[in-house]
Amino acid sequence: MVNLIITGRNKHNSSENIRKLLMVLSGVFLCIVGLTIFQDFLESKRNGYPFYFNESILFKTIWFLFIPILAVLHKKLENETFDSFRKTLIFIVTPIIVHVFILPFVAVVFSVLFYEGRYDLYKFFSYTLARDLYKLVIVYTSFVLGYKYFITLKRNTYIEEIKPKLSTIIINNGRENVVVNIKDIIQITSATPYICIHLENKRHLHSETLKSMCGQLDSNVFVRVHKSSVVNISKVSSFKSRLNGDYDLQLANGDLVRLSRTYATDFKNRFGAGHPVNL
């Protein structure tokens, strides 16, 4: 379901992404072709035999085929999920096979058109397997695994963005269940094996870990200030340096809370986004 949401969200950017991809790949592969042709030239001079530019570029056809095949592969990957090793392997092996079989035919066509048919199909096929197979494996494996990594990272980020945040929590206080509005929480502190939820004039022990609780709250509102405490940033009135890297936070209920230097930068960035900061 999440994959469908992400796909729909980015559908209008598909053409633009493919165009950018083609531009980048074209530049990279053209640079590689240029370098390998120059390498052929240096090798011919070193060994004392003539250098033929047309022949050299003919055997670089492999690089030009990457562009359309990768473009098609990219289009296919946009509509797929990588939920198994088998599917990932298919997306790596299939373009390699297609490339291996298309390349000799394309090269032979160019040979017939521009080189009087001096090079036959078998020669190009055997040359590709002997000299270029590892290039195909590296390029397509890197592309598919790289795409898999980034799309997974993107999906996880998007899930985090759309994950609903708590508006209330229910605290079991003996026989009584207390409903607490998240916006009323001033700070949360660790009280192993519980956490202590601080309200304006009351505190509640809650059977939860601080880490787990933070994962359910809006990180732009509830900010870690110490390894054992989190504050509602909207309830912070001011803060003052201790001149040793740490700070004292003045909360709306009058409490003073220590802000550890470890978390100071993140806190000041978030606090400054919605408050005037006076140090």
Secondary structure, DSSP 8 states (H G I E B T S, - for coil): -HHHHHHHHHGGGHHHHHHHHHHHHHHHHHHHHHHHHHHHHHHHHHHT----HHHHHHTTHHHHHHHHHHHHHHHHHHT----SHHHHHHHHHHHHHHHHHHHHHHHHHHHHHHSTT-S-HHHHHHHIIIIIHHHHHHHHHHHHHHHHHHHHHHHHHHHHHHS---SEEEEEETTEEEEEEGGG--EEEEETTEEEEE-SS-EEEESS-HHHHHHHS-TTTEEEEETTEEEEGGGEEEEEE-SSS-EEEEETTS-EEEE-HHHHHHHHHHHHHHS----
